[in-house]
Amino acid sequence: MTDKIESIAILGGTGDLGGGLARQWSRAGYRILIGSRTLEKGKAAAEKLLNEFPDLNVTGHENLDAATEADLVVLTVPFAHQLSTLETVKPGLTNKILIDVTVPLVPPRVGTVQLPEKGSAAVMAQELLGDDVQVVSAFQNVGAVHLQEDHDIECDVLVTGNKKTARETVIELVHAVGLRGWHAGPLANASAAEALTSILISINRHHGIEGSGIVITGEPAKE
Ligand SMILES: NC(=O)c1ccc[n+]([C@@H]2O[C@H](COP(=O)([O-])OP(=O)(O)OC[C@H]3O[C@@H](n4cnc5c(N)ncnc54)[C@H](OP(=O)(O)O)[C@@H]3O)[C@@H](O)[C@H]2O)c1
């Protein structure tokens, strides 16, 4: 496991959430490898970011190349393609942390909680990848719209994973995005964060909010 994270692969980083994370982390100084099913699409997404911010360290790749080259990998594809994408990049993930942002939404009823039989998408990912990969679940409750803009984001991030050290690494990356991250327990608890997204979608619809989020109250005794 790499101690110091300098490069991050974002698989499906051509999309809404991955694109937002690429923007935020590259501006925070990380080397970003945008992964895609096609090299052309990955490169185009990197170019788009570089047109806006020419000094960033961002490149486009196919998903497996991005995963293999980076210190840490983030999966940002729709639930329907979560496991098939992980199958294709599995050889590049050994001894790495994989941040899984997947929300197991089942269209068209995305405002209704419909968790998978195994309990959560994150648990499914860990089961597929085995113990050589540390799956950490995060960012399910942050609307992509906030990450694609430059404004303060009033939303906390629940970080679940079976190893405290892996959660700590991810919480550092959450801070780099300008958000607060919380140790929310083992990966099995990812089901709560994943379920919460459908509740937030329902709140958005009913109250006309663009990307509602959650905030944890209370003062930590220590950071
Ligand atoms: N959007 C949000 O606000 C938000 C918030 C929290 C969590 N999430 C979670 O983040 C993940 C990504 O959401 P998103 O809204 O960013 O999704 P998206 O924009 O619809 O798609 C992301 C990327 O997934 C890849 N993809 C699409 N179809 C695929 C397929 N058949 N096989 C493999 N890859 C495919 C595409 O990349 P290429 O075509 O380049 O391969 C696409 O750019 C989801 O699991 C979602 O639940 C989203």
The ligand as a MOL file (V3000), in Angstrom:
LIG
                    3D

  0  0  0     0  0            999 V3000
M  V30 BEGIN CTAB
M  V30 COUNTS 48 52 0 0 0
M  V30 BEGIN ATOM
M  V30 1 N -23.7670 12.5500 -10.1290 0
M  V30 2 C -23.8090 12.7390 -8.8190 0
M  V30 3 O -24.2210 13.8210 -8.3280 0
M  V30 4 C -23.3600 11.6400 -7.8850 0
M  V30 5 C -23.2880 11.9030 -6.5040 0
M  V30 6 C -22.8310 10.8980 -5.6440 0
M  V30 7 C -22.4840 9.6510 -6.1640 0
M  V30 8 N -22.6140 9.4330 -7.5030 0 CHG=1
M  V30 9 C -22.2220 8.1080 -8.0240 0
M  V30 10 O -21.0930 8.2950 -8.8430 0
M  V30 11 C -21.1140 7.3490 -9.9220 0
M  V30 12 C -20.9860 8.1270 -11.2290 0
M  V30 13 O -22.0950 8.9700 -11.3470 0
M  V30 14 P -22.1310 10.0560 -12.5240 0
M  V30 15 O -23.3700 10.8370 -12.3380 0
M  V30 16 O -20.8330 10.7590 -12.5900 0 CHG=-1
M  V30 17 O -22.2850 9.0790 -13.7820 0
M  V30 18 P -22.2240 9.3910 -15.3330 0
M  V30 19 O -21.7320 10.7770 -15.5600 0
M  V30 20 O -23.5200 8.9950 -15.9150 0
M  V30 21 O -21.1580 8.3120 -15.8440 0
M  V30 22 C -19.8200 8.3150 -15.4140 0
M  V30 23 C -18.9790 7.5530 -16.4010 0
M  V30 24 O -19.2970 6.1670 -16.3820 0
M  V30 25 C -18.8180 5.5990 -17.5820 0
M  V30 26 N -19.7700 4.6340 -18.1150 0
M  V30 27 C -20.9770 4.8820 -18.6650 0
M  V30 28 N -21.5370 3.7410 -19.1230 0
M  V30 29 C -20.6410 2.7590 -18.8760 0
M  V30 30 C -20.6170 1.3590 -19.1380 0
M  V30 31 N -21.6100 0.7440 -19.8260 0
M  V30 32 N -19.5330 0.6580 -18.7260 0
M  V30 33 C -18.5050 1.2640 -18.1080 0
M  V30 34 N -18.4690 2.6030 -17.8540 0
M  V30 35 C -19.5310 3.3350 -18.2270 0
M  V30 36 C -18.6390 6.7350 -18.5850 0
M  V30 37 O -17.2290 6.8810 -18.8210 0
M  V30 38 P -16.5570 6.5040 -20.2390 0
M  V30 39 O -17.6110 6.5870 -21.3000 0
M  V30 40 O -15.5230 7.5620 -20.3800 0
M  V30 41 O -15.9920 5.1510 -20.0470 0
M  V30 42 C -19.1900 7.9320 -17.8490 0
M  V30 43 O -18.5490 9.1410 -18.1830 0
M  V30 44 C -22.4390 6.5900 -9.8040 0
M  V30 45 O -22.2220 5.3520 -9.2080 0
M  V30 46 C -23.2850 7.4830 -8.9250 0
M  V30 47 O -24.2140 6.7720 -8.1700 0
M  V30 48 C -23.0190 10.3910 -8.3800 0
M  V30 END ATOM
M  V30 BEGIN BOND
M  V30 1 1 1 2
M  V30 2 2 2 3
M  V30 3 1 2 4
M  V30 4 1 4 5
M  V30 5 2 4 48
M  V30 6 2 5 6
M  V30 7 1 6 7
M  V30 8 2 7 8
M  V30 9 1 8 9
M  V30 10 1 8 48
M  V30 11 1 9 10
M  V30 12 1 9 46
M  V30 13 1 10 11
M  V30 14 1 11 12
M  V30 15 1 11 44
M  V30 16 1 12 13
M  V30 17 1 13 14
M  V30 18 2 14 15
M  V30 19 1 14 16
M  V30 20 1 14 17
M  V30 21 1 17 18
M  V30 22 2 18 19
M  V30 23 1 18 20
M  V30 24 1 18 21
M  V30 25 1 21 22
M  V30 26 1 22 23
M  V30 27 1 23 24
M  V30 28 1 23 42
M  V30 29 1 24 25
M  V30 30 1 25 26
M  V30 31 1 25 36
M  V30 32 1 26 27
M  V30 33 1 26 35
M  V30 34 2 27 28
M  V30 35 1 28 29
M  V30 36 1 29 30
M  V30 37 2 29 35
M  V30 38 1 30 31
M  V30 39 2 30 32
M  V30 40 1 32 33
M  V30 41 2 33 34
M  V30 42 1 34 35
M  V30 43 1 36 37
M  V30 44 1 36 42
M  V30 45 1 37 38
M  V30 46 2 38 39
M  V30 47 1 38 40
M  V30 48 1 38 41
M  V30 49 1 42 43
M  V30 50 1 44 45
M  V30 51 1 44 46
M  V30 52 1 46 47
M  V30 END BOND
M  V30 END CTAB
M  END
